[in-house]
Amino acid sequence: MKYEGKDIERLIPQRHPFMMVDEFEDIEAPESEESLTGASCSTSLSVRSDNYFMLPGQEMSETGLIEHIAQSASALAGHVALQQGAENPPVGMIAEVKHFECQRRPRAHEQLTTTIAMGFAFGPMTLCHGETRIGDDTICEADLKIFVR
C-alpha cells in the first residue's frame, strides 16, 4: 500500500514543520501480528530549504537524517497498526542510535529514499535498520532501537 501527501498523517504523529516523510510504501508484512519483526518499507522525503533540520549552508544536519529514518520506521509501525485495526498511529521514541554512518549531508531540493527493515522486537522495543539514498548513492545508514507504544 502507498501513502503520500496528507495520508502520511494517518501513519505518524508528527506534523509540519517536523514531518520528515513525504511518501510511504510497504514492501513486506511483519512475520506475526504481535510484532513488527520482519516488516520492511520504503519512504521518501523531498528536502526543502525550509526544513527544520537545515543548516546555514542549505545542507540537512545528521540529526535530520536520523529523524527521517526514525519517522520512516514510525510510518511502518503506523501502517502495520492500521492494518490491524488501530484508529491512531502508535507513538514512538528513539531509544538508541548505533552504527550511524553518514557519507554526506543532503542538500536542499534533493530526494531521499529510505529503506527500513525491522529486526528483533521485545515488548515495546524494536530494532530496525535504515538506509538512505539519493539516487543510487547511499548517503547514510543507522541501526535504531525504537520504543513503540
Secondary structure, DSSP 8 states (H G I E B T S, - for coil): -EEEGGGGGGT-S--TTS---SEEEEEE--SBTTB-TT-EEEEEEE--TT-TTB-TTSBB-HHHHHHHHHHHHHHHHHHHHHHTT-SS---EEEEEEEEEEES---BTT-EEEEEEEEEEEETTEEEEEEEEEETTEEEEEEEEEEEE-
